Amino acid sequence: MKFGHLDEISGIDFSLPPDHLITSQVLKGKPAKQLRIYSGLPEWGNDGFPGKIYPKGTKAKDFLKFYAPQFNAIELNATGYRVPSVKQVEGWTSVVPEGFIFCPKISQPISQVKPLGRDKIALTQFCDAMHAFGGHLGTVFMQFHPNFAPQRLDDLLAFFDIWDATLPLHVELRHPGWFSDPELLNGLFEEMRERNIGTVITDTAGRRDAVHQCLTTPSAFIRFDGNELHKSDFTRIDEWTVRIKEWIDHGLESVYFFHHTPTKSLTPELSNHFLARMNALCGLKLKLAAITEQGKLEF
């Protein structure tokens, strides 16, 4: 994740801000009868994974087959560059176990044009591919370019009108203008709440405004940007698990927590720390990845 990443993080206040008012309105009940917690990485195709979380010598074509038993989710950034075909999706789902989910990024021919979704053929093909995931679909997420400014609010709302509402959707905003105008942002969040569209919370050093702590649905989608297993990565994850536990106690139904750091082969350690802390806080038995050739981590 390059967005907001800083190589020098001394002096950064990583503490989580208080919850947005809408979060307290969305999560105002008791713990959900069924809780789903997903933790994963941004990709399965990393050359640093064979010999670490895949068998040594694993070929690239088999990466997903060995990724899926180790994690229960993937932030599928590959779909952000081109619209996948139904056949391609069926190929992915054929090699993953039951319970494994994909969170595909909406493709750039849909998300990075004006107006949004103007290529109706691409949009239809994308939605058809999303339905092909079946029970392996977690949620789709829309990631905007940092230049997608509040002046395009009407464009965004018009896209919501043409989106296939049977497909779950979370939205990641990046332009600072969204966060510097509370009235505008609150209005958008309220609109998303009414449409049952979720937010993406992006926790990265250089853009603390994107840690907005607003949940417009009882589903938290968090993109966590670490710093090469710096000690602050683990204290930040600890604080996140405490906040998520609070949300769970008030009705949160699902969590998507995806781990990033510049050296992507280090992301399994972040995921394991997150899962170990959630297990300890919530009395769960979430499976951790089996990592070899690593130093001992203290949870």
Phi, psi and chi 1 to 4 in degrees:
 res  aa     phi    psi   chi1   chi2   chi3   chi4
   1 MET       -  110.4 -178.0 -166.2  -63.1      -
   2 LYS   -84.8  -27.3  -64.6 -179.7  179.6  179.9
   3 PHE   -58.1  117.4  170.5   70.2      -      -
   4 GLY    73.7    2.9      -      -      -      -
   5 HIS   -74.9  138.2 -174.5   81.7      -      -
   6 LEU  -123.9  136.1  -61.6  177.3      -      -
   7 ASP   -76.3  -31.9  -67.2  -31.2      -      -
   8 GLU  -104.6  114.6  175.0   53.8   55.4      -
   9 ILE  -115.7    5.0   58.8  171.9      -      -
  10 SER   -63.8  135.2   60.1      -      -      -
  11 GLY    88.7   -5.7      -      -      -      -
  12 ILE   -77.9  130.7  -60.9  -64.8      -      -
  13 ASP   -87.4  104.4 -178.9    3.3      -      -
  14 PHE   -90.4    1.8  -78.4  113.5      -      -
  15 SER   -62.7  144.8   58.2      -      -      -
  16 LEU   -78.5  135.1  -63.5  178.3      -      -
  17 PRO   -72.3  167.8   26.5  -33.7      -      -
  18 PRO   -62.3  160.5  -18.8   30.7      -      -
  19 ASP   -64.7  147.3  -71.9  -10.6      -      -
  20 HIS   -68.1  151.7 -169.4  -78.7      -      -
  21 LEU   -56.7  -39.3  176.8   61.0      -      -
  22 ILE   -63.1  -33.3  -70.6  178.1      -      -
  23 THR   -58.8  -44.0  -59.4      -      -      -
  24 SER   -68.1  -23.3   62.9      -      -      -
  25 GLN   -81.2  -34.9  -64.1  170.1  -14.2      -
  26 VAL   -74.9  -41.2  169.8      -      -      -
  27 LEU  -103.9   84.7  -56.9  179.7      -      -
  28 LYS  -129.8   20.4   56.5 -177.4  179.1 -179.7
  29 GLY  -119.6 -150.4      -      -      -      -
  30 LYS  -102.5  168.5  -61.7  179.0  179.8  179.1
  31 PRO   -52.6  139.5  -28.0   36.3      -      -
  32 ALA   -64.5  149.2      -      -      -      -
  33 LYS   -65.4  -31.8  -67.1 -178.0  179.3  179.2
  34 GLN  -129.4  116.6 -176.3  178.2    7.5      -
  35 LEU  -106.3  134.0  172.9   65.8      -      -
  36 ARG  -122.0  120.4  -61.8  175.9  -63.7  -84.3
  37 ILE  -119.5  120.7  -63.2 -179.9      -      -
  38 TYR  -118.4  134.9  -60.5  103.2      -      -
  39 SER  -134.6  131.8  178.8      -      -      -
  40 GLY  -160.1 -171.0      -      -      -      -
  41 LEU  -116.5  170.1  -44.5 -178.3      -      -
  42 PRO   -79.6  -12.0   25.9  -33.9      -      -
  43 GLU  -159.6  155.5   61.1 -179.6   26.8      -
  44 TRP  -101.1  -14.7   60.9   71.2      -      -
  45 GLY   -95.3   72.1      -      -      -      -
  46 ASN  -121.4  131.1 -174.2  -80.4      -      -
  47 ASP   -66.9  -14.9  -68.6  -21.8      -      -
  48 GLY   -84.1   -4.7      -      -      -      -
  49 PHE   -82.9  -37.3  -71.0  163.1      -      -
  50 PRO   -61.1  130.2  -26.8   37.5      -      -
  51 GLY    88.6   -7.9      -      -      -      -
  52 LYS  -116.7  -57.8 -179.9  172.6 -176.3  174.3
  53 ILE  -121.2   -8.1   57.6  172.6      -      -
  54 TYR  -114.7  158.1  -54.5  159.2      -      -
  55 PRO   -57.5  143.3  -23.9   34.1      -      -
  56 LYS   -58.3  134.1 -169.6  173.1 -178.2  178.4
  57 GLY    88.2    4.0      -      -      -      -
  58 THR   -58.2  133.3  -60.7      -      -      -
  59 LYS   -80.8  152.4  -56.5  -62.7 -177.1 -177.8
  60 ALA   -55.9  -36.4      -      -      -      -
  61 LYS   -65.1  -17.8   64.8 -179.4  179.8   63.5
  62 ASP  -105.4    4.8  -64.6  -39.2      -      -
  63 PHE   -57.9  -47.2  -79.7   -0.1      -      -
  64 LEU   -61.8  -39.0  176.3   56.4      -      -
  65 LYS   -58.5  -33.9 -178.7  173.6   67.4  174.8
  66 PHE   -94.4  -20.4  -72.0  103.8      -      -
  67 TYR   -69.5  -46.2  174.0   95.9      -      -
  68 ALA   -60.5  -36.1      -      -      -      -
  69 PRO   -71.9  -16.9  -20.0   33.8      -      -
  70 GLN   -88.5  -31.5  -65.8  -84.2   50.1      -
  71 PHE  -129.8  163.7  -54.8   91.5      -      -
  72 ASN  -109.2    8.5   64.9   -2.2      -      -
  73 ALA  -159.0  159.1      -      -      -      -
  74 ILE  -138.5  132.6 -176.9   77.9      -      -
  75 GLU   -81.7  103.9 -177.2 -170.2  -77.8      -
  76 LEU   -85.9   81.9 -167.0   55.7      -      -
  77 ASN   -72.5  -20.4  -74.4  -60.4      -      -
  78 ALA   -58.5  -33.2      -      -      -      -
  79 THR   -73.3  -10.1   58.4      -      -      -
  80 GLY   -70.3  -20.9      -      -      -      -
  81 TYR   -95.1  -30.6  -59.6  103.0      -      -
  82 ARG  -151.6  151.3   58.2 -178.3  -61.5  179.3
  83 VAL   -70.3  123.2  176.4      -      -      -
  84 PRO   -75.7  156.2   30.0  -35.3      -      -
  85 SER   -91.4  160.8   66.1      -      -      -
  86 VAL   -59.0  -40.4  168.8      -      -      -
  87 LYS   -62.3  -40.1 -177.4  177.4  179.7 -179.9
  88 GLN   -64.8  -43.3 -172.4  173.4   24.6      -
  89 VAL   -62.3  -43.8  169.8      -      -      -
  90 GLU   -61.8  -33.9  -69.0  173.2  -16.0      -
  91 GLY   -65.2  -41.0      -      -      -      -
  92 TRP   -65.3  -48.8  -69.1  -26.2      -      -
  93 THR   -68.1  -21.7   59.1      -      -      -
  94 SER   -70.7  -17.0   69.2      -      -      -
  95 VAL  -112.5    6.7  -61.7      -      -      -
  96 VAL  -109.6  152.2  -58.8      -      -      -
  97 PRO   -78.2  166.5   28.0  -34.9      -      -
  98 GLU   -59.3  137.7 -177.5  178.9   -5.0      -
  99 GLY    95.5  -13.7      -      -      -      -
 100 PHE   -80.8  137.1 -178.1   90.4      -      -
 101 ILE  -127.4  152.1   60.9  100.5      -      -
 102 PHE  -109.2  141.7  -63.2   79.8      -      -
 103 CYS  -120.8   85.3  -69.8      -      -      -
 104 PRO   -74.7  143.1  -12.4   28.8      -      -
 105 LYS   -85.5  137.3 -178.2 -170.1  -65.7 -175.4
 106 ILE   -64.1  136.5  -68.0 -178.4      -      -
 107 SER   -68.3  147.1  -53.2      -      -      -
 108 GLN   -58.5  -34.1  -69.4  178.7    3.1      -
 109 PRO   -61.1  -12.1  -25.8   36.1      -      -
 110 ILE  -106.0  -41.8  -60.0  165.5      -      -
 111 SER   -93.5  -17.2   65.2      -      -      -
 112 GLN  -121.4   41.1  -64.5 -164.2   13.7      -
 113 VAL  -130.0  169.1  -63.9      -      -      -
 114 LYS  -131.8  123.1 -173.4  176.6 -177.9  178.8
 115 PRO   -72.9  162.8   29.6  -36.2      -      -
 116 LEU   -60.1  137.1  -64.5  170.6      -      -
 117 GLY    69.2   23.5      -      -      -      -
 118 ARG   -66.6  -26.1   70.7 -176.9 -177.8 -165.0
 119 ASP   -85.5   90.6 -174.2  -21.5      -      -
 120 LYS   -64.9  -30.0  -61.9  -59.7 -170.6  -65.2
 121 ILE   -66.6  -45.7  -66.0  176.3      -      -
 122 ALA   -62.2  -40.1      -      -      -      -
 123 LEU   -64.6  -44.1 -179.8   59.3      -      -
 124 THR   -63.6  -43.3  -61.8      -      -      -
 125 GLN   -64.3  -39.0  -69.8  175.0  -21.4      -
 126 PHE   -64.0  -47.6 -177.9   86.4      -      -
 127 CYS   -63.9  -38.3  -69.8      -      -      -
 128 ASP   -60.4  -41.5  -72.6  -14.6      -      -
 129 ALA   -65.8  -37.4      -      -      -      -
 130 MET   -64.5  -39.8  -64.4  -56.1   99.1      -
 131 HIS   -65.2  -28.1  -76.8  -66.9      -      -
 132 ALA   -67.0  -19.1      -      -      -      -
 133 PHE   -66.7  -25.9  -80.5  106.0      -      -
 134 GLY    57.7 -132.0      -      -      -      -
 135 GLY   -70.5   -5.3      -      -      -      -
 136 HIS   -91.0    2.9  -69.6  -69.3      -      -
 137 LEU   -88.1  122.9 -179.4   66.4      -      -
 138 GLY   -84.0  -79.6      -      -      -      -
 139 THR  -149.4  152.6 -177.4      -      -      -
 140 VAL   -87.0  145.4 -179.8      -      -      -
 141 PHE  -130.2  142.4   78.2  103.0      -      -
 142 MET  -103.7  117.1  170.3   83.9   92.9      -
 143 GLN  -111.1  119.5  179.7 -172.9   88.3      -
 144 PHE   -91.1  150.9  -70.1  112.8      -      -
 145 HIS   -63.5  147.9 -168.6  -81.3      -      -
 146 PRO   -57.4  -17.2  -29.0   37.1      -      -
 147 ASN   -88.9    3.5   65.6   10.8      -      -
 148 PHE   -77.7   97.5 -173.9   86.9      -      -
 149 ALA   -95.0  167.0      -      -      -      -
 150 PRO   -58.9  -20.3  -26.8   35.8      -      -
 151 GLN   -62.1  -13.2  -72.2   74.9   16.9      -
 152 ARG  -103.1   23.1  -67.3 -174.2   63.2 -176.4
 153 LEU   -56.2  -46.1  174.2   61.8      -      -
 154 ASP   -61.9  -36.4  -71.4  -16.7      -      -
 155 ASP   -63.1  -41.9 -171.7    9.3      -      -
 156 LEU   -65.0  -44.8  177.0   56.5      -      -
 157 LEU   -64.5  -36.2  -62.5  179.7      -      -
 158 ALA   -66.0  -34.6      -      -      -      -
 159 PHE   -65.8  -40.5  177.2   77.9      -      -
 160 PHE   -56.4  -35.2  -70.2  162.7      -      -
 161 ASP   -66.5  -33.6  -72.3  -24.1      -      -
 162 ILE   -97.2   -6.5   63.6  173.9      -      -
 163 TRP   -69.2  144.6  175.3 -108.5      -      -
 164 ASP   -71.7  102.8 -178.6  -13.1      -      -
 165 ALA   -68.0   -8.9      -      -      -      -
 166 THR   -78.8   -9.2   65.5      -      -      -
 167 LEU  -102.2  124.2  -67.0  168.7      -      -
 168 PRO   -62.8  142.7   22.7  -32.0      -      -
 169 LEU  -138.9  136.3  176.5   64.6      -      -
 170 HIS  -123.7  148.3  -74.5   68.0      -      -
 171 VAL  -124.1  131.7  172.3      -      -      -
 172 GLU  -110.6  117.3  179.0 -177.8   23.4      -
 173 LEU   -96.7  145.3  -60.4  168.5      -      -
 174 ARG  -128.8  -32.8  -66.7 -175.9  162.5 -165.8
 175 HIS   -61.6  131.5 -168.7  -74.4      -      -
 176 PRO   -61.7  -21.8   18.1  -30.4      -      -
 177 GLY   -60.7  -30.8      -      -      -      -
 178 TRP   -62.9  -38.0  -65.5  102.7      -      -
 179 PHE   -89.4  -14.1  -54.1  104.7      -      -
 180 SER   -89.7   -4.8   62.8      -      -      -
 181 ASP  -122.6   87.9 -173.6  -21.5      -      -
 182 PRO   -56.5  -38.8  -24.5   34.6      -      -
 183 GLU   -63.8  -44.9 -177.2  176.8   -4.3      -
 184 LEU   -62.8  -48.4  173.2   85.6      -      -
 185 LEU   -63.9  -43.6 -172.6   63.2      -      -
 186 ASN   -62.7  -37.1  -66.7  -16.3      -      -
 187 GLY   -64.5  -41.3      -      -      -      -
 188 LEU   -65.7  -45.4  173.5   58.6      -      -
 189 PHE   -59.7  -39.8  -76.7  157.0      -      -
 190 GLU   -65.5  -39.5 -173.6   58.2   43.8      -
 191 GLU   -62.1  -42.7 -179.6   75.7   21.3      -
 192 MET   -65.6  -37.5  -69.0  169.5   63.1      -
 193 ARG   -61.2  -43.8  177.5 -171.6  176.7 -172.5
 194 GLU   -66.2  -31.0  -68.3  177.3    1.7      -
 195 ARG   -91.1    0.1  -66.8  175.0 -178.8  -99.4
 196 ASN    62.0   40.1 -162.1   35.2      -      -
 197 ILE  -107.0  129.2  -65.3  172.3      -      -
 198 GLY   -87.3  166.4      -      -      -      -
 199 THR  -102.8  156.1   59.0      -      -      -
 200 VAL  -106.8  130.0  174.0      -      -      -
 201 ILE  -103.1  123.6  -60.6  173.1      -      -
 202 THR  -110.1  114.3  -49.6      -      -      -
 203 ASP  -102.7   97.8 -173.4  -17.1      -      -
 204 THR  -138.6  150.4 -174.8      -      -      -
 205 ALA   -60.7  -42.3      -      -      -      -
 206 GLY   -87.4   -0.7      -      -      -      -
 207 ARG  -139.1   69.9  -74.3  -65.4  -54.6  -83.6
 208 ARG   -67.6  -17.7  -57.0  -49.8  -64.1  163.1
 209 ASP   -66.7  -24.1   54.1  -13.3      -      -
 210 ALA   -76.9   -6.9      -      -      -      -
 211 VAL   -89.0   70.7 -167.9      -      -      -
 212 HIS   -85.0  -15.8   53.0   72.1      -      -
 213 GLN    57.0   33.5  -58.8  -55.8   82.8      -
 214 CYS  -109.2  120.3 -176.4      -      -      -
 215 LEU  -106.7  119.2  -58.9 -179.3      -      -
 216 THR   -96.8   -6.5   51.6      -      -      -
 217 THR  -139.2  165.0   68.3      -      -      -
 218 PRO   -77.6   43.7   27.4  -33.8      -      -
 219 SER  -139.4  120.8  173.0      -      -      -
 220 ALA  -101.7  125.8      -      -      -      -
 221 PHE  -117.9  110.8 -168.4  120.5      -      -
 222 ILE  -121.8  126.0  -61.4  144.2      -      -
 223 ARG  -107.1  112.0  -54.8 -177.0   73.8 -127.0
 224 PHE  -104.4  122.5  179.0   88.2      -      -
 225 ASP  -104.8  107.8  179.9   31.0      -      -
 226 GLY   -91.7 -179.4      -      -      -      -
 227 ASN  -131.0   66.1  -67.2  -82.1      -      -
 228 GLU    59.9   38.0  -52.5  -69.3   58.6      -
 229 LEU    66.5   28.1  -54.2 -173.2      -      -
 230 HIS   -57.9  150.4 -174.4  -85.1      -      -
 231 LYS   -57.9  -27.7   62.5 -179.3 -179.7 -180.0
 232 SER   -67.7  -26.3   63.1      -      -      -
 233 ASP   -57.3  -42.1  -68.0  -10.4      -      -
 234 PHE   -77.8  -36.4  -59.1  101.8      -      -
 235 THR   -69.0  -34.2   56.4      -      -      -
 236 ARG   -65.3  -44.9  -70.3  165.3   61.6 -162.6
 237 ILE   -62.3  -38.7  -71.7  174.3      -      -
 238 ASP   -57.3  -45.0  -70.6  -12.2      -      -
 239 GLU   -65.9  -36.8 -174.4  175.4    3.5      -
 240 TRP   -62.9  -42.0  -97.2  114.4      -      -
 241 THR   -65.9  -34.5   58.6      -      -      -
 242 VAL   -65.0  -44.0  170.7      -      -      -
 243 ARG   -64.9  -42.9 -178.3   64.7   60.6   88.4
 244 ILE   -62.9  -38.9  -70.3  170.4      -      -
 245 LYS   -60.2  -40.1  174.4   61.9  164.5   60.3
 246 GLU   -62.2  -42.5  -66.1  173.3   -2.1      -
 247 TRP   -64.6  -40.2  -70.3  -14.5      -      -
 248 ILE   -60.9  -41.0  -70.3  170.7      -      -
 249 ASP   -63.6  -18.6  -70.2  -17.0      -      -
 250 HIS  -114.1   16.4  -69.1   88.5      -      -
 251 GLY   114.7    6.6      -      -      -      -
 252 LEU   -59.9  134.1 -172.8   68.5      -      -
 253 GLU  -102.7  -31.5  -62.8  174.5    0.5      -
 254 SER  -147.6  148.9   57.2      -      -      -
 255 VAL  -130.1  128.6  179.6      -      -      -
 256 TYR  -117.0  111.9  -55.7   98.0      -      -
 257 PHE  -123.0  110.6 -156.6  104.7      -      -
 258 PHE  -113.2  136.4  -66.9  109.6      -      -
 259 HIS  -107.0  132.1  -53.7  -92.4      -      -
 260 HIS  -129.4  150.4  -62.1 -107.1      -      -
 261 THR  -165.1  152.8 -161.6      -      -      -
 262 PRO   -52.3  -45.5  -30.6   37.7      -      -
 263 THR   -86.5   97.5  -56.6      -      -      -
 264 LYS   -64.3  -22.0  -64.6  178.7 -178.8  179.9
 265 SER   -69.7   -7.9   60.7      -      -      -
 266 LEU   -91.8   -5.8  -62.9  177.5      -      -
 267 THR   -65.5  -27.7   46.7      -      -      -
 268 PRO   -59.9  -33.6  -27.9   37.2      -      -
 269 GLU   -63.9  -38.2  -76.2   87.1  -19.2      -
 270 LEU   -65.5  -44.2  -62.5  176.7      -      -
 271 SER   -61.0  -44.2  179.8      -      -      -
 272 ASN   -62.1  -39.5  -87.0    6.2      -      -
 273 HIS   -64.5  -43.4 -172.1   78.8      -      -
 274 PHE   -59.4  -48.7  170.5   74.7      -      -
 275 LEU   -66.1  -39.4  -67.5  171.4      -      -
 276 ALA   -63.3  -39.6      -      -      -      -
 277 ARG   -70.1  -38.4  -66.0  -58.5  -58.3  157.5
 278 MET   -65.0  -39.4  -69.3  -54.5  -56.7      -
 279 ASN   -59.7  -44.9  -75.4  -17.1      -      -
 280 ALA   -68.0  -40.7      -      -      -      -
 281 LEU   -75.3  -35.8  -77.4  173.5      -      -
 282 CYS  -111.0    2.2  -58.7      -      -      -
 283 GLY    65.9   36.2      -      -      -      -
 284 LEU   -98.3  173.9  -56.8  173.0      -      -
 285 LYS  -131.3   51.2  -65.1 -178.2  179.6  179.9
 286 LEU   -69.8  136.2  -59.2  168.2      -      -
 287 LYS   -76.7  133.4  179.5 -174.9  175.6 -177.3
 288 LEU   -94.5  153.3  -82.2   61.7      -      -
 289 ALA   -70.1  145.9      -      -      -      -
 290 ALA   -87.5  107.0      -      -      -      -
 291 ILE  -106.4  130.1  -57.9  175.0      -      -
 292 THR  -108.9  164.2   59.9      -      -      -
 293 GLU    55.5   47.1  -60.0 -178.2    1.2      -
 294 GLN  -128.5  156.9   64.0  159.9  -16.4      -
 295 GLY   -75.3  162.0      -      -      -      -
 296 LYS   -71.8  129.2 -177.5  178.0  179.6 -178.7
 297 LEU  -104.1  140.5  -63.9  177.2      -      -
 298 GLU  -105.0  125.5  -64.8 -178.5    0.8      -
 299 PHE  -101.7      -  -62.3  115.4      -      -
